[in-house]
Amino acid sequence: MTLGKQVWDFAFRTANEIYIATYDGVYRGMALAAGNPFGLQGKNLSSLELRGDTLYAGVRAEGVWQRSINGGDWQPVVSAGWNSTSTVRDLFYDSSTCNGLLAATDDGVWIYR
């Protein structure tokens, strides 16, 4: 796959369906085909996490966004206590301990349930 953009993270649904976090939004690639824009273009992403059919994106200085991979628009994730202007460094969905999305940020760790 040739994307020609700075890549920060990947999320894999299948071997033929790959989501890519770049400095210019999310791209979706199929096998070795070039990535196609999948939203948030113009935003600098740092991480992705795929849980079921929901793709979460950590955006620098804009918190966490989510979208169904089956369609729809990107929406900011809102949760009490979250700072939506923080830079998200990494995302991880923990189903064993807290059963929620963990976001590593400049302000510490957030848990979204």
Gaussian input, Z-matrix of N, CA and C with variables (Angstrom, degrees):
# hf/3-21g

backbone

0 1
 N
 C     1     B1
 C     2     B2     1     A1
 N     3     B3     2     A2     1     D1
 C     4     B4     3     A3     2     D2
 C     5     B5     4     A4     3     D3
 N     6     B6     5     A5     4     D4
 C     7     B7     6     A6     5     D5
 C     8     B8     7     A7     6     D6
 N     9     B9     8     A8     7     D7
 C    10    B10     9     A9     8     D8
 C    11    B11    10    A10     9     D9
 N    12    B12    11    A11    10    D10
 C    13    B13    12    A12    11    D11
 C    14    B14    13    A13    12    D12
 N    15    B15    14    A14    13    D13
 C    16    B16    15    A15    14    D14
 C    17    B17    16    A16    15    D15
 N    18    B18    17    A17    16    D16
 C    19    B19    18    A18    17    D17
 C    20    B20    19    A19    18    D18
 N    21    B21    20    A20    19    D19
 C    22    B22    21    A21    20    D20
 C    23    B23    22    A22    21    D21
 N    24    B24    23    A23    22    D22
 C    25    B25    24    A24    23    D23
 C    26    B26    25    A25    24    D24
 N    27    B27    26    A26    25    D25
 C    28    B28    27    A27    26    D26
 C    29    B29    28    A28    27    D27
 N    30    B30    29    A29    28    D28
 C    31    B31    30    A30    29    D29
 C    32    B32    31    A31    30    D30
 N    33    B33    32    A32    31    D31
 C    34    B34    33    A33    32    D32
 C    35    B35    34    A34    33    D33
 N    36    B36    35    A35    34    D34
 C    37    B37    36    A36    35    D35
 C    38    B38    37    A37    36    D36
 N    39    B39    38    A38    37    D37
 C    40    B40    39    A39    38    D38
 C    41    B41    40    A40    39    D39
 N    42    B42    41    A41    40    D40
 C    43    B43    42    A42    41    D41
 C    44    B44    43    A43    42    D42
 N    45    B45    44    A44    43    D43
 C    46    B46    45    A45    44    D44
 C    47    B47    46    A46    45    D45
 N    48    B48    47    A47    46    D46
 C    49    B49    48    A48    47    D47
 C    50    B50    49    A49    48    D48
 N    51    B51    50    A50    49    D49
 C    52    B52    51    A51    50    D50
 C    53    B53    52    A52    51    D51
 N    54    B54    53    A53    52    D52
 C    55    B55    54    A54    53    D53
 C    56    B56    55    A55    54    D54
 N    57    B57    56    A56    55    D55
 C    58    B58    57    A57    56    D56
 C    59    B59    58    A58    57    D57
 N    60    B60    59    A59    58    D58
 C    61    B61    60    A60    59    D59
 C    62    B62    61    A61    60    D60
 N    63    B63    62    A62    61    D61
 C    64    B64    63    A63    62    D62
 C    65    B65    64    A64    63    D63
 N    66    B66    65    A65    64    D64
 C    67    B67    66    A66    65    D65
 C    68    B68    67    A67    66    D66
 N    69    B69    68    A68    67    D67
 C    70    B70    69    A69    68    D68
 C    71    B71    70    A70    69    D69
 N    72    B72    71    A71    70    D70
 C    73    B73    72    A72    71    D71
 C    74    B74    73    A73    72    D72
 N    75    B75    74    A74    73    D73
 C    76    B76    75    A75    74    D74
 C    77    B77    76    A76    75    D75
 N    78    B78    77    A77    76    D76
 C    79    B79    78    A78    77    D77
 C    80    B80    79    A79    78    D78
 N    81    B81    80    A80    79    D79
 C    82    B82    81    A81    80    D80
 C    83    B83    82    A82    81    D81
 N    84    B84    83    A83    82    D82
 C    85    B85    84    A84    83    D83
 C    86    B86    85    A85    84    D84
 N    87    B87    86    A86    85    D85
 C    88    B88    87    A87    86    D86
 C    89    B89    88    A88    87    D87
 N    90    B90    89    A89    88    D88
 C    91    B91    90    A90    89    D89
 C    92    B92    91    A91    90    D90
 N    93    B93    92    A92    91    D91
 C    94    B94    93    A93    92    D92
 C    95    B95    94    A94    93    D93
 N    96    B96    95    A95    94    D94
 C    97    B97    96    A96    95    D95
 C    98    B98    97    A97    96    D96
 N    99    B99    98    A98    97    D97
 C   100   B100    99    A99    98    D98
 C   101   B101   100   A100    99    D99
 N   102   B102   101   A101   100   D100
 C   103   B103   102   A102   101   D101
 C   104   B104   103   A103   102   D102
 N   105   B105   104   A104   103   D103
 C   106   B106   105   A105   104   D104
 C   107   B107   106   A106   105   D105
 N   108   B108   107   A107   106   D106
 C   109   B109   108   A108   107   D107
 C   110   B110   109   A109   108   D108
 N   111   B111   110   A110   109   D109
 C   112   B112   111   A111   110   D110
 C   113   B113   112   A112   111   D111
 N   114   B114   113   A113   112   D112
 C   115   B115   114   A114   113   D113
 C   116   B116   115   A115   114   D114
 N   117   B117   116   A116   115   D115
 C   118   B118   117   A117   116   D116
 C   119   B119   118   A118   117   D117
 N   120   B120   119   A119   118   D118
 C   121   B121   120   A120   119   D119
 C   122   B122   121   A121   120   D120
 N   123   B123   122   A122   121   D121
 C   124   B124   123   A123   122   D122
 C   125   B125   124   A124   123   D123
 N   126   B126   125   A125   124   D124
 C   127   B127   126   A126   125   D125
 C   128   B128   127   A127   126   D126
 N   129   B129   128   A128   127   D127
 C   130   B130   129   A129   128   D128
 C   131   B131   130   A130   129   D129
 N   132   B132   131   A131   130   D130
 C   133   B133   132   A132   131   D131
 C   134   B134   133   A133   132   D132
 N   135   B135   134   A134   133   D133
 C   136   B136   135   A135   134   D134
 C   137   B137   136   A136   135   D135
 N   138   B138   137   A137   136   D136
 C   139   B139   138   A138   137   D137
 C   140   B140   139   A139   138   D138
 N   141   B141   140   A140   139   D139
 C   142   B142   141   A141   140   D140
 C   143   B143   142   A142   141   D141
 N   144   B144   143   A143   142   D142
 C   145   B145   144   A144   143   D143
 C   146   B146   145   A145   144   D144
 N   147   B147   146   A146   145   D145
 C   148   B148   147   A147   146   D146
 C   149   B149   148   A148   147   D147
 N   150   B150   149   A149   148   D148
 C   151   B151   150   A150   149   D149
 C   152   B152   151   A151   150   D150
 N   153   B153   152   A152   151   D151
 C   154   B154   153   A153   152   D152
 C   155   B155   154   A154   153   D153
 N   156   B156   155   A155   154   D154
 C   157   B157   156   A156   155   D155
 C   158   B158   157   A157   156   D156
 N   159   B159   158   A158   157   D157
 C   160   B160   159   A159   158   D158
 C   161   B161   160   A160   159   D159
 N   162   B162   161   A161   160   D160
 C   163   B163   162   A162   161   D161
 C   164   B164   163   A163   162   D162
 N   165   B165   164   A164   163   D163
 C   166   B166   165   A165   164   D164
 C   167   B167   166   A166   165   D165
 N   168   B168   167   A167   166   D166
 C   169   B169   168   A168   167   D167
 C   170   B170   169   A169   168   D168
 N   171   B171   170   A170   169   D169
 C   172   B172   171   A171   170   D170
 C   173   B173   172   A172   171   D171
 N   174   B174   173   A173   172   D172
 C   175   B175   174   A174   173   D173
 C   176   B176   175   A175   174   D174
 N   177   B177   176   A176   175   D175
 C   178   B178   177   A177   176   D176
 C   179   B179   178   A178   177   D177
 N   180   B180   179   A179   178   D178
 C   181   B181   180   A180   179   D179
 C   182   B182   181   A181   180   D180
 N   183   B183   182   A182   181   D181
 C   184   B184   183   A183   182   D182
 C   185   B185   184   A184   183   D183
 N   186   B186   185   A185   184   D184
 C   187   B187   186   A186   185   D185
 C   188   B188   187   A187   186   D186
 N   189   B189   188   A188   187   D187
 C   190   B190   189   A189   188   D188
 C   191   B191   190   A190   189   D189
 N   192   B192   191   A191   190   D190
 C   193   B193   192   A192   191   D191
 C   194   B194   193   A193   192   D192
 N   195   B195   194   A194   193   D193
 C   196   B196   195   A195   194   D194
 C   197   B197   196   A196   195   D195
 N   198   B198   197   A197   196   D196
 C   199   B199   198   A198   197   D197
 C   200   B200   199   A199   198   D198
 N   201   B201   200   A200   199   D199
 C   202   B202   201   A201   200   D200
 C   203   B203   202   A202   201   D201
 N   204   B204   203   A203   202   D202
 C   205   B205   204   A204   203   D203
 C   206   B206   205   A205   204   D204
 N   207   B207   206   A206   205   D205
 C   208   B208   207   A207   206   D206
 C   209   B209   208   A208   207   D207
 N   210   B210   209   A209   208   D208
 C   211   B211   210   A210   209   D209
 C   212   B212   211   A211   210   D210
 N   213   B213   212   A212   211   D211
 C   214   B214   213   A213   212   D212
 C   215   B215   214   A214   213   D213
 N   216   B216   215   A215   214   D214
 C   217   B217   216   A216   215   D215
 C   218   B218   217   A217   216   D216
 N   219   B219   218   A218   217   D217
 C   220   B220   219   A219   218   D218
 C   221   B221   220   A220   219   D219
 N   222   B222   221   A221   220   D220
 C   223   B223   222   A222   221   D221
 C   224   B224   223   A223   222   D222
 N   225   B225   224   A224   223   D223
 C   226   B226   225   A225   224   D224
 C   227   B227   226   A226   225   D225
 N   228   B228   227   A227   226   D226
 C   229   B229   228   A228   227   D227
 C   230   B230   229   A229   228   D228
 N   231   B231   230   A230   229   D229
 C   232   B232   231   A231   230   D230
 C   233   B233   232   A232   231   D231
 N   234   B234   233   A233   232   D232
 C   235   B235   234   A234   233   D233
 C   236   B236   235   A235   234   D234
 N   237   B237   236   A236   235   D235
 C   238   B238   237   A237   236   D236
 C   239   B239   238   A238   237   D237
 N   240   B240   239   A239   238   D238
 C   241   B241   240   A240   239   D239
 C   242   B242   241   A241   240   D240
 N   243   B243   242   A242   241   D241
 C   244   B244   243   A243   242   D242
 C   245   B245   244   A244   243   D243
 N   246   B246   245   A245   244   D244
 C   247   B247   246   A246   245   D245
 C   248   B248   247   A247   246   D246
 N   249   B249   248   A248   247   D247
 C   250   B250   249   A249   248   D248
 C   251   B251   250   A250   249   D249
 N   252   B252   251   A251   250   D250
 C   253   B253   252   A252   251   D251
 C   254   B254   253   A253   252   D252
 N   255   B255   254   A254   253   D253
 C   256   B256   255   A255   254   D254
 C   257   B257   256   A256   255   D255
 N   258   B258   257   A257   256   D256
 C   259   B259   258   A258   257   D257
 C   260   B260   259   A259   258   D258
 N   261   B261   260   A260   259   D259
 C   262   B262   261   A261   260   D260
 C   263   B263   262   A262   261   D261
 N   264   B264   263   A263   262   D262
 C   265   B265   264   A264   263   D263
 C   266   B266   265   A265   264   D264
 N   267   B267   266   A266   265   D265
 C   268   B268   267   A267   266   D266
 C   269   B269   268   A268   267   D267
 N   270   B270   269   A269   268   D268
 C   271   B271   270   A270   269   D269
 C   272   B272   271   A271   270   D270
 N   273   B273   272   A272   271   D271
 C   274   B274   273   A273   272   D272
 C   275   B275   274   A274   273   D273
 N   276   B276   275   A275   274   D274
 C   277   B277   276   A276   275   D275
 C   278   B278   277   A277   276   D276
 N   279   B279   278   A278   277   D277
 C   280   B280   279   A279   278   D278
 C   281   B281   280   A280   279   D279
 N   282   B282   281   A281   280   D280
 C   283   B283   282   A282   281   D281
 C   284   B284   283   A283   282   D282
 N   285   B285   284   A284   283   D283
 C   286   B286   285   A285   284   D284
 C   287   B287   286   A286   285   D285
 N   288   B288   287   A287   286   D286
 C   289   B289   288   A288   287   D287
 C   290   B290   289   A289   288   D288
 N   291   B291   290   A290   289   D289
 C   292   B292   291   A291   290   D290
 C   293   B293   292   A292   291   D291
 N   294   B294   293   A293   292   D292
 C   295   B295   294   A294   293   D293
 C   296   B296   295   A295   294   D294
 N   297   B297   296   A296   295   D295
 C   298   B298   297   A297   296   D296
 C   299   B299   298   A298   297   D297
 N   300   B300   299   A299   298   D298
 C   301   B301   300   A300   299   D299
 C   302   B302   301   A301   300   D300
 N   303   B303   302   A302   301   D301
 C   304   B304   303   A303   302   D302
 C   305   B305   304   A304   303   D303
 N   306   B306   305   A305   304   D304
 C   307   B307   306   A306   305   D305
 C   308   B308   307   A307   306   D306
 N   309   B309   308   A308   307   D307
 C   310   B310   309   A309   308   D308
 C   311   B311   310   A310   309   D309
 N   312   B312   311   A311   310   D310
 C   313   B313   312   A312   311   D311
 C   314   B314   313   A313   312   D312
 N   315   B315   314   A314   313   D313
 C   316   B316   315   A315   314   D314
 C   317   B317   316   A316   315   D315
 N   318   B318   317   A317   316   D316
 C   319   B319   318   A318   317   D317
 C   320   B320   319   A319   318   D318
 N   321   B321   320   A320   319   D319
 C   322   B322   321   A321   320   D320
 C   323   B323   322   A322   321   D321
 N   324   B324   323   A323   322   D322
 C   325   B325   324   A324   323   D323
 C   326   B326   325   A325   324   D324
 N   327   B327   326   A326   325   D325
 C   328   B328   327   A327   326   D326
 C   329   B329   328   A328   327   D327
 N   330   B330   329   A329   328   D328
 C   331   B331   330   A330   329   D329
 C   332   B332   331   A331   330   D330
 N   333   B333   332   A332   331   D331
 C   334   B334   333   A333   332   D332
 C   335   B335   334   A334   333   D333
 N   336   B336   335   A335   334   D334
 C   337   B337   336   A336   335   D335
 C   338   B338   337   A337   336   D336

   B1=1.4470
   B2=1.5220
   B3=1.2964
   B4=1.4492
   B5=1.5139
   B6=1.3227
   B7=1.4544
   B8=1.5218
   B9=1.3349
   B10=1.4501
   B11=1.5140
   B12=1.3386
   B13=1.4612
   B14=1.5219
   B15=1.3266
   B16=1.4536
   B17=1.5228
   B18=1.3202
   B19=1.4656
   B20=1.5215
   B21=1.3532
   B22=1.4602
   B23=1.5222
   B24=1.3396
   B25=1.4613
   B26=1.5228
   B27=1.3474
   B28=1.4570
   B29=1.5238
   B30=1.3148
   B31=1.4634
   B32=1.5244
   B33=1.3265
   B34=1.4610
   B35=1.5154
   B36=1.3146
   B37=1.4630
   B38=1.5196
   B39=1.3098
   B40=1.4602
   B41=1.5218
   B42=1.3004
   B43=1.4647
   B44=1.5216
   B45=1.3246
   B46=1.4599
   B47=1.5282
   B48=1.3283
   B49=1.4657
   B50=1.5225
   B51=1.3299
   B52=1.4512
   B53=1.5237
   B54=1.3306
   B55=1.4579
   B56=1.5233
   B57=1.3356
   B58=1.4593
   B59=1.5250
   B60=1.3400
   B61=1.4644
   B62=1.5191
   B63=1.3313
   B64=1.4597
   B65=1.5297
   B66=1.3238
   B67=1.4587
   B68=1.5259
   B69=1.3264
   B70=1.4598
   B71=1.5315
   B72=1.3301
   B73=1.4517
   B74=1.5138
   B75=1.3384
   B76=1.4666
   B77=1.5259
   B78=1.3114
   B79=1.4624
   B80=1.5103
   B81=1.3391
   B82=1.4649
   B83=1.5070
   B84=1.3226
   B85=1.4571
   B86=1.5077
   B87=1.2989
   B88=1.4549
   B89=1.5183
   B90=1.3129
   B91=1.4686
   B92=1.5238
   B93=1.3209
   B94=1.4597
   B95=1.5208
   B96=1.3305
   B97=1.4686
   B98=1.5274
   B99=1.3162
   B100=1.4592
   B101=1.5263
   B102=1.3110
   B103=1.4533
   B104=1.5187
   B105=1.3328
   B106=1.4608
   B107=1.5176
   B108=1.3352
   B109=1.4635
   B110=1.5283
   B111=1.3277
   B112=1.4560
   B113=1.5329
   B114=1.3089
   B115=1.4551
   B116=1.5094
   B117=1.3070
   B118=1.4628
   B119=1.5265
   B120=1.3342
   B121=1.4489
   B122=1.5367
   B123=1.3194
   B124=1.4535
   B125=1.5161
   B126=1.3502
   B127=1.4606
   B128=1.5263
   B129=1.3265
   B130=1.4564
   B131=1.5252
   B132=1.3279
   B133=1.4573
   B134=1.5240
   B135=1.3294
   B136=1.4514
   B137=1.5189
   B138=1.3416
   B139=1.4615
   B140=1.5223
   B141=1.3362
   B142=1.4615
   B143=1.5182
   B144=1.3286
   B145=1.4646
   B146=1.5149
   B147=1.3176
   B148=1.4580
   B149=1.5142
   B150=1.3427
   B151=1.4618
   B152=1.5117
   B153=1.3350
   B154=1.4589
   B155=1.5129
   B156=1.3245
   B157=1.4610
   B158=1.5252
   B159=1.3258
   B160=1.4574
   B161=1.5201
   B162=1.3299
   B163=1.4548
   B164=1.5254
   B165=1.3392
   B166=1.4600
   B167=1.5202
   B168=1.3392
   B169=1.4583
   B170=1.5188
   B171=1.3274
   B172=1.4577
   B173=1.5193
   B174=1.3285
   B175=1.4623
   B176=1.5300
   B177=1.3049
   B178=1.4733
   B179=1.5247
   B180=1.3251
   B181=1.4633
   B182=1.5350
   B183=1.3579
   B184=1.4684
   B185=1.5213
   B186=1.3117
   B187=1.4533
   B188=1.5221
   B189=1.3356
   B190=1.4650
   B191=1.5247
   B192=1.3284
   B193=1.4691
   B194=1.5195
   B195=1.3428
   B196=1.4624
   B197=1.5167
   B198=1.3411
   B199=1.4616
   B200=1.5264
   B201=1.3070
   B202=1.4582
   B203=1.5266
   B204=1.3133
   B205=1.4700
   B206=1.5264
   B207=1.3356
   B208=1.4618
   B209=1.5281
   B210=1.3130
   B211=1.4647
   B212=1.5070
   B213=1.3035
   B214=1.4565
   B215=1.5138
   B216=1.3177
   B217=1.4551
   B218=1.5219
   B219=1.3188
   B220=1.4542
   B221=1.5250
   B222=1.3358
   B223=1.4590
   B224=1.5233
   B225=1.3341
   B226=1.4647
   B227=1.5229
   B228=1.3054
   B229=1.4661
   B230=1.5253
   B231=1.3182
   B232=1.4543
   B233=1.5249
   B234=1.3218
   B235=1.4530
   B236=1.5233
   B237=1.3149
   B238=1.4623
   B239=1.5284
   B240=1.3057
   B241=1.4585
   B242=1.5191
   B243=1.3321
   B244=1.4608
   B245=1.5116
   B246=1.2945
   B247=1.4533
   B248=1.5242
   B249=1.3150
   B250=1.4679
   B251=1.5222
   B252=1.3376
   B253=1.4656
   B254=1.5229
   B255=1.3208
   B256=1.4670
   B257=1.5198
   B258=1.2940
   B259=1.4566
   B260=1.5188
   B261=1.3239
   B262=1.4590
   B263=1.5201
   B264=1.3109
   B265=1.4628
   B266=1.5288
   B267=1.3472
   B268=1.4633
   B269=1.5181
   B270=1.3339
   B271=1.4587
   B272=1.5203
   B273=1.3379
   B274=1.4554
   B275=1.5165
   B276=1.3301
   B277=1.4567
   B278=1.5228
   B279=1.3388
   B280=1.4550
   B281=1.5198
   B282=1.3125
   B283=1.4621
   B284=1.5209
   B285=1.3346
   B286=1.4555
   B287=1.5232
   B288=1.3291
   B289=1.4572
   B290=1.5226
   B291=1.3306
   B292=1.4735
   B293=1.5190
   B294=1.3228
   B295=1.4609
   B296=1.5283
   B297=1.3236
   B298=1.4546
   B299=1.5145
   B300=1.3122
   B301=1.4521
   B302=1.5198
   B303=1.3236
   B304=1.4570
   B305=1.5162
   B306=1.3242
   B307=1.4564
   B308=1.5225
   B309=1.3254
   B310=1.4646
   B311=1.5230
   B312=1.3338
   B313=1.4594
   B314=1.5228
   B315=1.3213
   B316=1.4655
   B317=1.5231
   B318=1.3485
   B319=1.4759
   B320=1.5299
   B321=1.3152
   B322=1.4543
   B323=1.5148
   B324=1.3361
   B325=1.4633
   B326=1.5235
   B327=1.3300
   B328=1.4578
   B329=1.5215
   B330=1.3220
   B331=1.4560
   B332=1.5199
   B333=1.3235
   B334=1.4607
   B335=1.5165
   B336=1.3277
   B337=1.4678
   B338=1.4949
   A1=108.09
   A2=116.82
   A3=121.85
   A4=108.43
   A5=116.60
   A6=120.78
   A7=111.24
   A8=117.16
   A9=120.85
   A10=113.92
   A11=118.00
   A12=122.82
   A13=108.70
   A14=115.48
   A15=120.10
   A16=108.60
   A17=116.62
   A18=123.20
   A19=109.39
   A20=115.72
   A21=121.46
   A22=113.47
   A23=117.69
   A24=119.01
   A25=109.87
   A26=115.59
   A27=123.35
   A28=109.27
   A29=116.49
   A30=123.08
   A31=105.99
   A32=116.86
   A33=122.25
   A34=110.32
   A35=116.62
   A36=120.48
   A37=108.62
   A38=116.36
   A39=123.23
   A40=106.31
   A41=116.18
   A42=119.23
   A43=111.71
   A44=117.06
   A45=121.15
   A46=113.88
   A47=117.86
   A48=120.71
   A49=108.84
   A50=114.93
   A51=122.23
   A52=108.77
   A53=117.07
   A54=122.73
   A55=107.89
   A56=116.17
   A57=121.32
   A58=109.37
   A59=117.40
   A60=122.73
   A61=108.62
   A62=116.54
   A63=121.07
   A64=109.69
   A65=115.49
   A66=120.41
   A67=111.03
   A68=117.11
   A69=121.90
   A70=111.22
   A71=117.05
   A72=120.68
   A73=114.73
   A74=114.53
   A75=123.01
   A76=108.73
   A77=115.24
   A78=122.01
   A79=107.87
   A80=115.62
   A81=121.04
   A82=107.45
   A83=115.49
   A84=120.86
   A85=110.39
   A86=116.11
   A87=122.59
   A88=107.62
   A89=115.96
   A90=122.48
   A91=109.17
   A92=118.46
   A93=121.63
   A94=113.30
   A95=117.22
   A96=120.36
   A97=109.41
   A98=115.82
   A99=120.35
   A100=109.89
   A101=116.74
   A102=121.42
   A103=112.54
   A104=115.82
   A105=122.59
   A106=108.96
   A107=118.75
   A108=120.44
   A109=111.25
   A110=116.07
   A111=121.84
   A112=110.68
   A113=117.02
   A114=120.95
   A115=114.41
   A116=113.93
   A117=124.46
   A118=112.60
   A119=116.84
   A120=119.47
   A121=108.43
   A122=115.92
   A123=121.94
   A124=112.77
   A125=117.37
   A126=121.44
   A127=109.14
   A128=115.57
   A129=122.52
   A130=108.90
   A131=116.54
   A132=121.88
   A133=111.12
   A134=115.09
   A135=119.61
   A136=112.71
   A137=117.84
   A138=119.00
   A139=111.21
   A140=114.44
   A141=122.72
   A142=109.05
   A143=115.55
   A144=121.58
   A145=107.17
   A146=117.18
   A147=122.53
   A148=108.22
   A149=115.28
   A150=121.65
   A151=107.24
   A152=117.22
   A153=120.76
   A154=109.41
   A155=116.76
   A156=121.59
   A157=112.48
   A158=117.72
   A159=121.33
   A160=110.40
   A161=115.44
   A162=122.05
   A163=107.69
   A164=116.20
   A165=122.51
   A166=107.81
   A167=116.03
   A168=121.31
   A169=109.57
   A170=116.39
   A171=121.68
   A172=108.27
   A173=116.22
   A174=121.61
   A175=108.75
   A176=115.52
   A177=119.77
   A178=109.79
   A179=116.05
   A180=125.74
   A181=113.61
   A182=117.71
   A183=120.39
   A184=113.09
   A185=119.40
   A186=121.75
   A187=114.69
   A188=115.96
   A189=123.13
   A190=109.66
   A191=115.74
   A192=122.80
   A193=107.87
   A194=117.42
   A195=121.48
   A196=110.69
   A197=114.76
   A198=121.59
   A199=108.84
   A200=116.17
   A201=120.31
   A202=108.06
   A203=116.87
   A204=119.43
   A205=110.62
   A206=117.09
   A207=121.52
   A208=112.55
   A209=117.55
   A210=121.21
   A211=111.57
   A212=115.47
   A213=120.73
   A214=111.48
   A215=114.56
   A216=121.63
   A217=110.76
   A218=115.33
   A219=121.61
   A220=108.35
   A221=116.18
   A222=122.67
   A223=109.03
   A224=118.08
   A225=118.71
   A226=110.37
   A227=116.54
   A228=122.26
   A229=107.24
   A230=115.50
   A231=120.80
   A232=108.34
   A233=115.74
   A234=120.92
   A235=107.66
   A236=116.85
   A237=120.97
   A238=110.31
   A239=115.63
   A240=120.29
   A241=114.96
   A242=117.42
   A243=119.77
   A244=109.81
   A245=116.83
   A246=121.88
   A247=107.20
   A248=116.61
   A249=120.24
   A250=113.34
   A251=117.82
   A252=120.02
   A253=111.86
   A254=117.88
   A255=120.75
   A256=111.52
   A257=115.03
   A258=120.94
   A259=108.80
   A260=116.30
   A261=122.14
   A262=108.18
   A263=117.21
   A264=122.71
   A265=112.68
   A266=115.80
   A267=119.35
   A268=108.94
   A269=115.56
   A270=122.46
   A271=109.02
   A272=115.77
   A273=121.42
   A274=108.12
   A275=116.94
   A276=120.68
   A277=107.81
   A278=115.68
   A279=121.95
   A280=109.22
   A281=117.13
   A282=120.67
   A283=112.39
   A284=118.33
   A285=119.50
   A286=113.76
   A287=118.63
   A288=120.88
   A289=112.73
   A290=116.19
   A291=118.93
   A292=112.45
   A293=117.25
   A294=122.78
   A295=111.68
   A296=114.47
   A297=119.69
   A298=111.63
   A299=115.03
   A300=122.89
   A301=109.32
   A302=116.50
   A303=122.30
   A304=108.26
   A305=116.42
   A306=121.52
   A307=108.67
   A308=116.75
   A309=121.56
   A310=107.35
   A311=116.89
   A312=121.77
   A313=110.56
   A314=115.07
   A315=120.96
   A316=111.18
   A317=116.30
   A318=121.72
   A319=112.73
   A320=118.17
   A321=121.71
   A322=111.38
   A323=116.58
   A324=121.63
   A325=109.00
   A326=115.82
   A327=122.26
   A328=107.92
   A329=116.56
   A330=122.82
   A331=107.46
   A332=116.03
   A333=121.15
   A334=108.60
   A335=117.11
   A336=121.52
   A337=110.02
   D1=129.40
   D2=175.75
   D3=-113.91
   D4=116.34
   D5=-178.07
   D6=-109.05
   D7=-33.05
   D8=179.05
   D9=70.01
   D10=27.12
   D11=178.80
   D12=-134.93
   D13=155.28
   D14=176.41
   D15=-69.49
   D16=122.22
   D17=-175.00
   D18=-104.63
   D19=134.81
   D20=-179.97
   D21=-108.80
   D22=-30.62
   D23=-175.57
   D24=-162.17
   D25=164.23
   D26=178.02
   D27=-130.50
   D28=153.28
   D29=167.43
   D30=-134.80
   D31=129.92
   D32=-175.91
   D33=-109.68
   D34=127.44
   D35=172.16
   D36=-95.49
   D37=-50.27
   D38=173.38
   D39=-139.81
   D40=175.62
   D41=177.92
   D42=-61.94
   D43=-23.73
   D44=-178.71
   D45=-102.53
   D46=1.69
   D47=-179.37
   D48=-132.54
   D49=104.36
   D50=-174.67
   D51=-122.36
   D52=133.99
   D53=175.66
   D54=-106.97
   D55=138.01
   D56=-170.19
   D57=-127.40
   D58=125.89
   D59=175.72
   D60=-92.11
   D61=125.48
   D62=-179.22
   D63=-128.47
   D64=177.61
   D65=174.61
   D66=-72.22
   D67=-4.64
   D68=-178.89
   D69=-132.83
   D70=48.23
   D71=174.72
   D72=95.52
   D73=-169.79
   D74=-178.51
   D75=-101.20
   D76=140.20
   D77=175.35
   D78=-126.04
   D79=149.47
   D80=176.55
   D81=-117.46
   D82=129.23
   D83=178.51
   D84=-117.24
   D85=147.31
   D86=176.17
   D87=-117.01
   D88=115.32
   D89=-178.99
   D90=52.71
   D91=-122.06
   D92=-177.14
   D93=-99.01
   D94=8.34
   D95=179.22
   D96=-73.19
   D97=153.77
   D98=177.96
   D99=-62.07
   D100=150.80
   D101=-179.35
   D102=-71.15
   D103=141.65
   D104=176.51
   D105=-106.30
   D106=142.36
   D107=178.91
   D108=-54.74
   D109=136.83
   D110=179.75
   D111=-126.80
   D112=18.88
   D113=175.51
   D114=110.52
   D115=168.59
   D116=-177.48
   D117=60.89
   D118=24.38
   D119=177.21
   D120=-61.44
   D121=141.12
   D122=-175.68
   D123=92.21
   D124=-8.54
   D125=177.79
   D126=-107.48
   D127=144.93
   D128=-178.63
   D129=-92.74
   D130=108.89
   D131=-178.17
   D132=-94.15
   D133=150.37
   D134=178.19
   D135=-119.27
   D136=-21.42
   D137=-176.22
   D138=-159.74
   D139=159.14
   D140=176.56
   D141=-135.37
   D142=151.15
   D143=172.60
   D144=-145.48
   D145=128.63
   D146=179.52
   D147=-108.82
   D148=123.90
   D149=178.43
   D150=-129.62
   D151=108.87
   D152=-175.15
   D153=63.29
   D154=-123.74
   D155=178.27
   D156=-100.63
   D157=9.94
   D158=-179.44
   D159=-106.00
   D160=127.38
   D161=177.12
   D162=-104.61
   D163=126.05
   D164=177.00
   D165=-104.82
   D166=141.08
   D167=179.73
   D168=-128.64
   D169=127.57
   D170=173.29
   D171=-88.08
   D172=122.51
   D173=-175.99
   D174=-112.63
   D175=134.26
   D176=179.53
   D177=-63.61
   D178=125.22
   D179=177.98
   D180=63.87
   D181=16.11
   D182=178.34
   D183=-138.47
   D184=14.73
   D185=176.12
   D186=72.63
   D187=-146.15
   D188=-175.80
   D189=-112.15
   D190=139.58
   D191=176.63
   D192=-122.50
   D193=156.74
   D194=179.33
   D195=-139.23
   D196=154.41
   D197=178.06
   D198=-158.68
   D199=144.91
   D200=172.04
   D201=-73.59
   D202=137.45
   D203=178.29
   D204=-74.28
   D205=-8.86
   D206=178.77
   D207=-90.18
   D208=-1.18
   D209=179.41
   D210=137.62
   D211=-179.93
   D212=-179.28
   D213=98.09
   D214=-177.47
   D215=-178.12
   D216=-105.97
   D217=158.15
   D218=173.19
   D219=-71.68
   D220=137.26
   D221=178.55
   D222=-130.09
   D223=141.13
   D224=174.71
   D225=-67.84
   D226=143.17
   D227=176.12
   D228=-84.47
   D229=125.36
   D230=-178.54
   D231=-117.15
   D232=130.27
   D233=178.25
   D234=-149.96
   D235=143.29
   D236=-179.32
   D237=-54.95
   D238=130.87
   D239=177.18
   D240=89.87
   D241=-10.17
   D242=179.89
   D243=-80.29
   D244=141.65
   D245=173.99
   D246=-98.55
   D247=107.76
   D248=-174.40
   D249=-72.10
   D250=-3.79
   D251=177.51
   D252=-102.93
   D253=3.24
   D254=178.86
   D255=-73.07
   D256=153.67
   D257=173.40
   D258=-87.24
   D259=121.98
   D260=179.36
   D261=-89.38
   D262=120.81
   D263=-178.35
   D264=-89.15
   D265=-34.05
   D266=-177.41
   D267=-157.10
   D268=151.69
   D269=176.73
   D270=-126.13
   D271=145.56
   D272=177.58
   D273=-153.31
   D274=131.01
   D275=176.12
   D276=-96.11
   D277=116.12
   D278=-178.76
   D279=-101.22
   D280=108.08
   D281=-179.63
   D282=-95.34
   D283=-4.91
   D284=-176.30
   D285=-98.74
   D286=-34.79
   D287=-174.62
   D288=-105.80
   D289=-61.58
   D290=-175.25
   D291=-103.70
   D292=-8.20
   D293=-179.21
   D294=49.31
   D295=54.71
   D296=179.72
   D297=-164.39
   D298=176.84
   D299=179.85
   D300=-85.30
   D301=127.53
   D302=175.77
   D303=-102.74
   D304=133.35
   D305=177.71
   D306=-121.79
   D307=118.73
   D308=174.92
   D309=-86.17
   D310=119.95
   D311=-173.80
   D312=-129.50
   D313=177.00
   D314=174.43
   D315=-67.76
   D316=-17.60
   D317=-179.38
   D318=-101.61
   D319=12.01
   D320=-176.87
   D321=109.07
   D322=-156.33
   D323=-177.84
   D324=-106.03
   D325=132.41
   D326=174.63
   D327=-106.47
   D328=149.43
   D329=173.27
   D330=-120.74
   D331=124.47
   D332=178.03
   D333=-114.15
   D334=122.63
   D335=179.88
   D336=-122.89

